[in-house]
Amino acid sequence: MEEKDSEKGKIPALPDLFTWSEDGVRIRSAKCNSCGTYFFPEYHEQHRPGCSREGVENVLLSKEGELVSYTIMHYMPPPPFKTQEDITPYTIGMVEFPEGIQICGIVVEPGPNKLKTGAKVETTTYTLYKDDDGRDVVTWAFRVLNK
């Protein structure tokens, strides 16, 4: 998939976890067509008991989901997590996507004191640091929608 113009100069910190699609940032997943289970990352298959494990396909999750839980972190995550500077305090949110899978990520907006469970969020990116070529190295993140 081609990057949107606004995403040029950014590279993912870890490959194959998210992508830029024409309608925004999307988390990469896979779905088992036998048991209906979604996986994240797409290569981490966790089938339901008794599944025939046939027909797994790579998919992009919806760009929006619901914040079902969150916590405010007051310590830096340990290596191999890497940032340009101390980002504490920061928020980690658990987001449930319409596909039924829940994924954690950094919540970038709004600040932790304004979050509420049940909020609609969209997938975005968060810059961790700049590489030696000056490109933003990013991970997926979530931003609360003002709808």
Residue frames as a rotation matrix with the C-alpha (Angstrom) as fourth column:
MET 1
0.578 0.816 0.000 0.00
0.816 -0.578 0.000 0.00
0.000 0.000 -1.000 0.00
GLU 2
-0.192 -0.645 0.739 1.20
0.580 -0.682 -0.445 3.47
0.792 0.343 0.506 -0.73
GLU 3
-0.526 -0.061 -0.848 1.75
0.795 -0.391 -0.464 6.00
-0.303 -0.919 0.254 2.02
LYS 4
0.709 0.688 0.155 -0.50
0.705 -0.699 -0.119 9.03
0.026 0.193 -0.981 2.19
ASP 5
0.243 -0.622 0.745 1.30
0.292 -0.685 -0.667 12.30
0.925 0.379 0.015 1.55
SER 6
0.562 0.032 0.826 0.97
-0.640 -0.615 0.460 13.25
0.523 -0.788 -0.326 5.24
GLU 7
0.918 -0.191 0.348 2.77
-0.127 0.690 0.713 10.06
-0.376 -0.698 0.609 6.28
LYS 8
0.675 -0.736 0.050 5.87
0.279 0.192 -0.941 10.46
0.683 0.649 0.335 4.09
GLY 9
-0.122 -0.831 0.543 9.05
-0.469 -0.434 -0.769 10.54
0.875 -0.348 -0.337 6.10
LYS 10
0.150 0.217 0.965 7.61
-0.963 0.252 0.094 8.20
-0.222 -0.943 0.246 8.73
ILE 11
-0.311 -0.232 -0.921 8.60
-0.461 0.885 -0.067 4.58
0.831 0.404 -0.383 9.18
PRO 12
0.760 0.649 0.023 7.08
-0.356 0.387 0.851 1.96
0.543 -0.655 0.525 11.48
ALA 13
0.075 -0.716 0.695 9.12
-0.991 0.024 0.131 0.94
-0.110 -0.698 -0.707 14.54
LEU 14
-0.526 -0.144 0.838 8.09
-0.160 0.985 0.069 -2.68
-0.836 -0.098 -0.541 13.92
PRO 15
-0.793 0.210 -0.571 7.11
-0.594 -0.062 0.802 -3.94
0.133 0.976 0.174 10.47
ASP 16
-0.675 0.540 -0.502 3.81
0.074 0.727 0.683 -5.66
0.734 0.424 -0.531 9.68
LEU 17
-0.726 0.443 -0.526 1.76
0.640 0.157 -0.752 -4.30
-0.251 -0.883 -0.398 12.61
PHE 18
0.297 0.817 -0.495 -0.02
0.359 -0.575 -0.735 -1.37
-0.885 0.040 -0.464 10.97
THR 19
-0.528 -0.409 0.744 -0.18
0.840 -0.125 0.527 0.44
-0.123 0.904 0.410 7.66
TRP 20
-0.559 0.376 -0.739 -1.35
-0.258 -0.926 -0.276 3.65
-0.788 0.037 0.614 6.11
SER 21
-0.366 0.517 0.774 -4.38
0.876 0.471 0.100 3.11
-0.313 0.715 -0.625 3.91
GLU 22
-0.587 0.155 0.795 -6.28
0.479 -0.725 0.495 5.65
0.653 0.671 0.352 1.85
ASP 23
0.405 0.827 0.390 -8.65
0.086 -0.459 0.884 6.33
0.910 -0.324 -0.257 4.76
GLY 24
0.584 -0.244 0.774 -6.07
-0.764 -0.486 0.424 6.50
0.273 -0.839 -0.470 7.56
VAL 25
-0.570 -0.810 0.137 -3.92
-0.786 0.489 -0.379 4.33
0.239 -0.324 -0.915 9.79
ARG 26
0.607 0.768 -0.202 -5.10
-0.697 0.637 0.330 0.71
0.382 -0.060 0.922 10.04
ILE 27
-0.120 -0.589 0.799 -3.90
-0.822 0.511 0.253 -2.13
-0.557 -0.626 -0.546 12.25
ARG 28
-0.246 -0.076 -0.966 -2.98
-0.773 0.617 0.148 -5.28
0.585 0.783 -0.211 10.36
SER 29
-0.101 0.323 0.941 -4.71
-0.765 0.579 -0.281 -8.44
-0.636 -0.749 0.189 11.51
ALA 30
-0.835 0.008 -0.550 -5.70
-0.387 0.701 0.599 -11.85
0.390 0.713 -0.582 10.22
LYS 31
-0.026 0.901 0.434 -8.98
-0.952 0.110 -0.286 -13.71
-0.305 -0.420 0.854 10.40
CYS 32
-0.946 -0.140 0.291 -9.63
-0.087 0.979 0.186 -17.43
-0.311 0.151 -0.938 10.50
ASN 33
-0.459 0.810 -0.365 -12.59
-0.820 -0.228 0.526 -18.15
0.342 0.540 0.769 8.26
SER 34
-0.433 0.285 -0.855 -13.18
0.212 0.954 0.211 -21.47
0.876 -0.090 -0.473 10.06
CYS 35
-0.241 0.298 -0.924 -13.67
0.961 0.207 -0.184 -20.16
0.136 -0.932 -0.336 13.62
GLY 36
0.591 0.552 0.588 -14.05
0.548 -0.810 0.209 -16.41
0.591 0.199 -0.781 12.97
THR 37
0.601 -0.428 -0.675 -11.17
0.623 -0.279 0.731 -15.45
-0.501 -0.860 0.099 15.27
TYR 38
0.840 -0.419 0.346 -9.10
-0.071 -0.716 -0.695 -12.32
0.538 0.559 -0.630 14.54
PHE 39
0.493 -0.767 -0.411 -5.38
0.867 0.399 0.297 -12.32
-0.064 -0.503 0.862 15.36
PHE 40
0.799 -0.421 0.429 -2.92
-0.258 -0.885 -0.389 -9.58
0.543 0.200 -0.815 16.25
PRO 41
-0.359 -0.335 -0.871 -0.27
-0.705 -0.514 0.488 -9.51
-0.611 0.790 -0.052 15.08
GLU 42
0.387 0.657 -0.647 -1.50
-0.921 0.245 -0.301 -11.14
-0.039 0.713 0.701 11.89
TYR 43
-0.070 -0.508 -0.858 0.97
-0.495 0.765 -0.413 -14.02
0.866 0.396 -0.305 12.20
HIS 44
-0.897 -0.215 0.386 0.07
-0.438 0.311 -0.844 -14.86
0.062 -0.926 -0.373 15.84
GLU 45
-0.257 0.848 -0.465 -2.69
-0.417 0.337 0.844 -17.40
0.872 0.410 0.267 15.33
GLN 46
-0.930 0.117 0.350 -4.82
-0.303 0.299 -0.905 -18.21
-0.211 -0.947 -0.242 18.38
HIS 47
-0.549 0.739 -0.390 -7.69
-0.296 0.265 0.918 -20.39
0.782 0.619 0.073 17.10
ARG 48
0.095 0.692 0.716 -10.72
-0.995 0.044 0.089 -21.45
0.030 -0.721 0.693 19.08
PRO 49
-0.572 -0.282 0.770 -10.77
-0.439 0.898 0.002 -25.05
-0.692 -0.337 -0.638 20.39
GLY 50
0.010 0.566 0.824 -11.83
0.394 0.755 -0.523 -27.51
-0.919 0.330 -0.216 17.74
CYS 51
0.530 0.167 -0.831 -11.10
-0.549 -0.679 -0.487 -25.15
-0.646 0.715 -0.268 14.84
SER 52
0.779 -0.220 0.586 -10.02
0.519 0.752 -0.407 -26.77
-0.352 0.621 0.701 11.58
ARG 53
0.110 -0.787 -0.608 -7.61
0.093 -0.600 0.794 -23.83
-0.989 -0.144 0.007 11.07
GLU 54
-0.300 -0.136 0.944 -8.51
0.918 0.229 0.325 -23.44
-0.260 0.964 0.056 7.42
GLY 55
0.249 0.468 0.848 -8.82
0.821 -0.567 0.072 -20.25
0.514 0.678 -0.525 5.43
VAL 56
0.247 -0.237 -0.940 -6.76
0.680 -0.648 0.342 -17.69
-0.690 -0.724 0.001 7.38
GLU 57
0.292 -0.105 0.951 -6.64
0.823 -0.479 -0.306 -14.36
0.487 0.872 -0.053 5.53
ASN 58
-0.696 -0.559 -0.450 -4.83
0.697 -0.678 -0.236 -11.10
-0.173 -0.478 0.861 6.26
VAL 59
0.340 0.847 0.408 -7.16
0.825 -0.477 0.304 -8.15
0.452 0.233 -0.861 6.90
LEU 60
-0.791 -0.412 0.453 -7.03
0.148 -0.846 -0.512 -4.53
0.594 -0.338 0.730 8.01
LEU 61
-0.416 0.650 -0.636 -9.08
0.884 0.127 -0.449 -3.74
-0.211 -0.750 -0.627 11.11
SER 62
0.596 0.681 0.425 -11.58
0.708 -0.696 0.124 -0.91
0.380 0.227 -0.897 11.13
LYS 63
-0.338 -0.772 0.538 -9.91
0.375 -0.635 -0.675 2.44
0.863 -0.027 0.505 11.72
GLU 64
-0.263 0.331 0.906 -12.25
-0.753 -0.657 0.022 3.20
0.603 -0.677 0.422 14.63
GLY 65
-0.323 0.184 -0.928 -13.03
0.472 0.882 0.011 1.37
0.820 -0.434 -0.372 17.85
GLU 66
0.667 0.605 0.436 -14.19
-0.157 -0.457 0.875 1.89
0.728 -0.652 -0.210 21.44
LEU 67
-0.476 -0.807 0.350 -11.98
-0.492 -0.086 -0.867 2.59
0.729 -0.585 -0.356 24.45
VAL 68
0.464 0.697 -0.546 -12.91
0.024 0.607 0.795 -0.18
0.885 -0.382 0.264 26.91
SER 69
0.821 -0.275 -0.500 -10.18
0.542 0.102 0.834 0.37
-0.178 -0.956 0.233 29.51
TYR 70
0.452 -0.758 0.471 -7.10
0.080 -0.491 -0.868 2.50
0.888 0.430 -0.161 30.12
THR 71
0.679 -0.340 -0.650 -4.34
0.706 0.063 0.705 3.11
-0.199 -0.939 0.282 32.61
ILE 72
0.861 -0.450 0.237 -1.93
-0.356 -0.866 -0.351 5.98
0.363 0.218 -0.906 33.18
MET 73
0.598 -0.737 -0.316 1.70
0.742 0.658 -0.130 4.90
0.304 -0.157 0.940 33.26
HIS 74
0.953 -0.281 0.114 4.18
-0.303 -0.866 0.398 6.84
-0.013 -0.414 -0.910 35.41
TYR 75
0.160 -0.943 0.292 7.31
-0.204 0.258 0.945 4.90
-0.966 -0.211 -0.151 34.46
MET 76
-0.031 -0.270 -0.962 9.14
-0.988 -0.136 0.070 4.42
-0.150 0.953 -0.262 31.20
PRO 77
0.942 0.332 0.060 8.62
-0.314 0.928 -0.203 1.07
-0.123 0.172 0.977 29.50
PRO 78
0.252 -0.905 0.343 11.69
-0.184 0.304 0.935 -1.17
-0.950 -0.298 -0.090 29.54
PRO 79
-0.425 -0.471 -0.773 13.83
-0.870 -0.024 0.493 -1.98
-0.250 0.882 -0.399 26.48
PRO 80
-0.517 -0.633 0.576 13.41
0.818 -0.166 0.551 -2.80
-0.253 0.756 0.604 23.69
PHE 81
0.632 0.752 0.187 10.83
0.774 -0.620 -0.126 0.04
0.021 0.225 -0.974 23.78
LYS 82
-0.483 -0.867 -0.122 12.67
0.842 -0.499 0.208 3.17
-0.241 -0.002 0.971 22.70
THR 83
0.744 0.645 0.172 11.72
0.668 -0.723 -0.176 6.86
0.011 0.246 -0.969 22.69
GLN 84
0.143 -0.672 0.726 13.59
0.398 -0.633 -0.664 10.08
0.906 0.384 0.176 22.03
GLU 85
-0.639 -0.263 0.723 12.79
-0.460 -0.622 -0.633 11.36
0.616 -0.737 0.277 25.51
ASP 86
-0.928 0.357 -0.107 10.91
0.282 0.485 -0.828 10.51
-0.244 -0.798 -0.551 28.70
ILE 87
-0.648 0.744 0.161 7.20
-0.064 -0.264 0.962 10.32
0.759 0.613 0.218 27.79
THR 88
-0.384 0.510 -0.770 5.81
0.880 0.456 -0.136 9.83
0.281 -0.730 -0.623 31.31
PRO 89
-0.407 0.546 0.732 3.06
-0.092 0.773 -0.628 10.06
-0.909 -0.323 -0.264 32.24
TYR 90
-0.738 0.242 -0.630 1.38
-0.655 -0.030 0.755 8.45
0.164 0.970 0.180 29.24
THR 91
0.046 0.876 0.481 -1.83
-0.780 0.332 -0.530 6.54
-0.624 -0.351 0.698 28.73
ILE 92
-0.974 -0.168 -0.150 -2.22
-0.224 0.793 0.566 2.97
0.024 0.585 -0.810 27.50
GLY 93
-0.160 0.986 0.048 -5.71
-0.885 -0.121 -0.449 2.16
-0.436 -0.114 0.892 26.28
MET 94
-0.776 0.101 0.622 -7.46
0.252 0.954 0.160 -1.10
-0.578 0.281 -0.767 25.42
VAL 95
-0.411 0.602 -0.685 -9.53
-0.824 -0.567 -0.004 -0.59
-0.390 0.563 0.729 22.28
GLU 96
-0.304 0.413 0.859 -12.20
0.307 0.896 -0.322 -2.97
-0.902 0.166 -0.399 21.05
PHE 97
-0.857 -0.042 -0.514 -12.67
-0.459 -0.394 0.796 -2.99
-0.236 0.918 0.318 17.30
PRO 98
0.108 0.978 -0.179 -15.97
-0.968 0.062 -0.243 -3.83
-0.226 0.199 0.953 15.54
GLU 99
0.020 -0.179 -0.984 -14.36
-0.587 0.794 -0.157 -7.11
0.809 0.581 -0.090 14.49
GLY 100
0.890 0.441 -0.114 -14.40
-0.146 0.514 0.845 -8.18
0.431 -0.736 0.522 18.16
ILE 101
0.229 -0.886 -0.402 -10.64
0.818 0.399 -0.414 -8.03
0.527 -0.234 0.817 18.84
GLN 102
0.994 0.013 -0.105 -9.12
0.075 -0.784 0.616 -5.83
-0.074 -0.621 -0.780 21.57
ILE 103
0.248 -0.947 0.202 -5.71
0.784 0.074 -0.616 -4.20
0.568 0.311 0.762 21.12
CYS 104
0.584 -0.158 -0.796 -3.68
0.602 -0.573 0.556 -2.01
-0.544 -0.804 -0.240 23.48
GLY 105
0.015 -0.658 0.753 -1.82
0.855 -0.381 -0.350 1.11
0.518 0.649 0.557 22.43
ILE 106
-0.780 -0.340 -0.525 -0.75
0.555 -0.763 -0.331 4.57
-0.288 -0.550 0.784 23.50
VAL 107
0.412 0.889 0.202 -3.61
0.911 -0.400 -0.098 7.07
-0.007 0.224 -0.975 23.68
VAL 108
-0.582 -0.771 0.259 -2.34
0.793 -0.608 -0.030 10.41
0.181 0.189 0.965 22.37
GLU 109
-0.871 0.360 0.335 -5.42
-0.358 -0.931 0.068 12.62
0.336 -0.060 0.940 22.71
PRO 110
0.601 -0.120 0.791 -6.96
-0.310 -0.946 0.092 13.88
0.737 -0.300 -0.605 24.90
GLY 111
-0.468 -0.795 0.387 -4.84
-0.651 0.014 -0.759 13.96
0.598 -0.607 -0.523 28.04
PRO 112
-0.749 0.084 -0.658 -5.37
0.296 0.930 -0.219 11.24
0.593 -0.359 -0.721 30.66
ASN 113
-0.874 0.412 -0.258 -7.60
0.145 -0.285 -0.947 13.41
-0.464 -0.865 0.190 32.85
LYS 114
-0.352 0.763 -0.543 -10.17
-0.823 -0.528 -0.209 13.77
-0.446 0.373 0.814 30.06
LEU 115
-0.785 0.018 -0.620 -10.56
-0.391 0.762 0.517 10.13
0.481 0.648 -0.591 29.02
LYS 116
-0.090 0.776 0.624 -13.70
-0.858 0.258 -0.445 8.09
-0.506 -0.575 0.642 29.56
THR 117
-0.835 -0.088 0.543 -14.32
0.112 0.939 0.325 4.45
-0.538 0.333 -0.775 28.82
GLY 118
0.151 0.908 0.391 -16.79
0.676 0.193 -0.711 4.04
-0.721 0.372 -0.585 25.98
ALA 119
0.221 -0.135 -0.966 -15.18
-0.435 -0.900 0.026 6.85
-0.873 0.415 -0.258 23.99
LYS 120
0.918 0.033 0.396 -14.90
0.341 0.447 -0.827 6.34
-0.204 0.894 0.399 20.24
VAL 121
0.207 -0.924 -0.322 -11.29
-0.265 -0.369 0.891 6.35
-0.942 -0.099 -0.321 19.09
GLU 122
0.973 -0.031 -0.229 -9.45
-0.217 0.222 -0.951 6.17
0.080 0.975 0.209 15.81
THR 123
0.532 -0.836 0.134 -6.11
0.720 0.530 0.448 4.59
-0.445 -0.142 0.884 15.03
THR 124
0.933 -0.359 -0.012 -3.27
-0.325 -0.830 -0.454 7.03
0.153 0.428 -0.891 14.40
THR 125
0.353 -0.876 -0.329 0.51
0.594 0.482 -0.644 7.05
0.723 0.032 0.690 14.83
TYR 126
0.980 -0.192 -0.058 2.80
-0.058 -0.550 0.833 8.22
-0.192 -0.813 -0.550 17.61
THR 127
0.514 -0.857 -0.038 6.39
-0.235 -0.098 -0.967 9.31
0.825 0.506 -0.252 16.98
LEU 128
0.881 -0.266 -0.392 8.81
0.473 0.525 0.708 7.45
0.018 -0.809 0.588 19.21
TYR 129
0.199 -0.874 -0.444 12.08
0.154 -0.420 0.895 8.96
-0.968 -0.246 0.050 17.94
LYS 130
0.775 -0.083 -0.626 13.96
-0.612 -0.343 -0.712 10.07
-0.156 0.936 -0.317 14.82
ASP 131
0.776 -0.538 0.329 16.29
0.546 0.834 0.076 7.65
-0.316 0.121 0.941 13.07
ASP 132
-0.127 -0.957 -0.260 19.78
0.545 -0.286 0.788 8.52
-0.829 -0.041 0.558 11.80
ASP 133
-0.672 -0.058 0.738 18.24
0.724 -0.261 0.639 9.79
0.155 0.964 0.218 8.54
GLY 134
-0.962 0.267 -0.050 15.88
-0.235 -0.910 -0.342 12.17
-0.137 -0.317 0.938 10.37
ARG 135
-0.419 0.857 -0.300 12.74
-0.195 0.238 0.952 10.11
0.887 0.457 0.067 9.71
ASP 136
-0.150 0.488 0.860 10.06
-0.988 -0.097 -0.117 9.76
0.026 -0.868 0.497 12.38
VAL 137
-0.821 -0.034 -0.570 9.96
-0.028 0.999 -0.019 6.20
0.570 0.000 -0.821 13.73
VAL 138
-0.360 0.825 0.435 6.35
-0.901 -0.428 0.066 5.61
0.241 -0.368 0.898 14.71
THR 139
-0.964 0.265 0.020 4.05
0.247 0.921 -0.302 3.10
-0.099 -0.286 -0.953 16.34
TRP 140
-0.255 0.940 0.226 0.28
0.396 -0.112 0.912 2.80
0.882 0.322 -0.343 16.22
ALA 141
-0.973 0.066 -0.221 -1.69
0.177 -0.398 -0.900 4.81
-0.147 -0.915 0.376 18.75
PHE 142
-0.173 0.977 0.127 -5.25
0.949 0.130 0.288 5.93
0.265 0.170 -0.949 19.44
ARG 143
-0.995 -0.006 0.097 -6.92
-0.010 -0.987 -0.159 9.34
0.097 -0.160 0.982 19.43
VAL 144
-0.412 0.902 -0.129 -10.38
0.580 0.150 -0.801 10.07
-0.703 -0.405 -0.585 20.85
LEU 145
-0.627 0.310 0.715 -12.85
0.640 -0.318 0.699 11.22
0.444 0.896 0.001 18.22
ASN 146
-0.828 0.400 -0.392 -14.86
-0.027 -0.728 -0.685 14.35
-0.560 -0.556 0.614 18.87
LYS 147
-0.793 0.609 0.033 -18.17
0.169 0.168 0.971 13.14
0.586 0.775 -0.236 17.47
